[in-house]
Amino acid sequence: MQKIELMAPAGNFESLQAALDNGCDSIYFGVEQLNMRARASINFTLDDLEEISRRCSEKNVRTYLTLNTIVYDHDLSIVKTLIKRAKEANITAVIAMDQAVIAMARAEGMEVHISTQINITNIETVKFYAMFADTVVLSRELSLRQVKKITEQIEKEEIKGPSGRLLEIEIFGHGALCMAVSGKCYMSLHSHNSSANRGACKQNCRKKYTVIDQESGFEMELDNEYIMSPKDLCTIDFLDQVADAGIKVLKIEGRGRAPEYVAKVIKCYRDAIDSLYEGTYDKEKVISWMQELEKVYNRGFWNGYYLGQKLGEWSKEPGSHATQKKVYLGKGMHYFPKAEIGEFKIEAYDLAVGDTLLITGPTTGAQEMELKSMFVNDKEAQTATKGDEVTMKLDFRIRPSDKLYKIVKTEFAKN
């Protein structure tokens, strides 16, 4: 059985490096404004394409450029330039929903992946897009039974993409879910003239609302305050069923989230996929992975529509349910490679031996560690505070652009 490809989000270089360090097979990213996370993440520039390609090719990781927004006439020249530059930089594929983007990518000789925004729900639509694409992302509303039926038909009828390989099916595996059908929503456009389909969603659905009957003035009693804010998707506890459905690519959502989120989630799913194919996937490991996933940003977890259970599991509180959070401590100053010592300037909060630390940076990614010992202002010490210069043993290089954080428990942590 072919191992599932683990696809990681990259909203900036910190997240890109975190994904690479934790075992992703591919990454997807946006450039400038023509992607579905134009507002939520920092995004890369055209000049970053070569560096993205270089870092990923060193680890044999595939690269996917997202160009999956609605495209207007004034965007076409920009799209053409993006695709041309992506081709020159050896980016693997373009993720698209607009037929113009699909046509431009094909004309440039680039591999095309069909975005979930197309809303593909049946084998005949799959056949149609196989004329243009090698990978198709199915609608997020399908059950695993429906997904499996499609993958079985692909094999039975030998449906192939332009590359000559059997068409690959991709599904969402973990992360934020939108209340709209496959992400096509107009609430933000109507309320703020800020289109979600242009990557500028204002996330109206994550807010608290009161619903009132305008004729009678009756306020409807709802069993949940956040009825348009779904919990986050999580498939790690039934990954065996996901694999049995015949999918080839598992996508992790999160281009707008922090690098430590990418690091934690990719590591958990990397371990889970490897365990699945080694025959060691079991309930005990699932419990451990779930506990790790709960540490980073989440709105609570549910299985989406995959298992055919009741629809709509909504979050009960706004924001994250993470059991941990990061607190800024300071910045990197210098690294002494021979001694493997990192130096930091503490600019906020207190630090103590035994604390769990997180160091992030464009080249460093997201490195988590326990502080076993340190020197404060050139003397060995147990604690440090604002204004102190701290050195500690590190088995990885830090840079002046790196940030130092302390990991602390939140109100959602179980005692």
Salt bridges, closest charged atoms under 4 A:
ASP21 OD1 - LYS59 NZ 3.47
ASP25 OD2 - ARG270 NH1 3.04
ASP47 OD1 - ARG85 NH2 3.27
GLU51 OE2 - ARG54 NH2 2.82
GLU51 OE2 - ARG55 NE 2.90
GLU58 OE2 - ARG54 NH1 2.69
ASP75 OD1 - HIS74 NE2 3.35
ASP75 OD2 - ARG198 NH1 2.50
GLU88 OE2 - LYS84 NZ 2.75
GLU111 OE2 - ARG62 NH2 2.82
GLU111 OE2 - HIS113 NE2 2.64
GLU111 OE1 - ARG165 NH2 3.96
GLU124 OE2 - LYS127 NZ 3.23
GLU157 OE1 - LYS127 NZ 2.75
GLU225 OE2 - LYS208 NZ 3.48
ASP232 OD2 - ARG257 NH1 3.08
ASP232 OD1 - ARG299 NH1 3.56
ASP244 OD2 - LYS148 NZ 2.88
GLU253 OE2 - ARG37 NH2 3.42
GLU260 OE2 - LYS326 NZ 3.11
ASP271 OD2 - LYS267 NZ 3.26
ASP274 OD1 - LYS3 NZ 3.05
ASP274 OD1 - ARG270 NH2 3.17
GLU292 OE1 - LYS264 NZ 2.87
GLU292 OE2 - LYS295 NZ 2.76
GLU313 OE1 - LYS231 NZ 3.92
GLU317 OE1 - HIS321 NE2 3.00
GLU347 OE2 - LYS331 NZ 3.72
ASP355 OD2 - LYS406 NZ 3.34
GLU368 OE1 - LYS264 NZ 3.81
GLU370 OE1 - LYS372 NZ 3.92
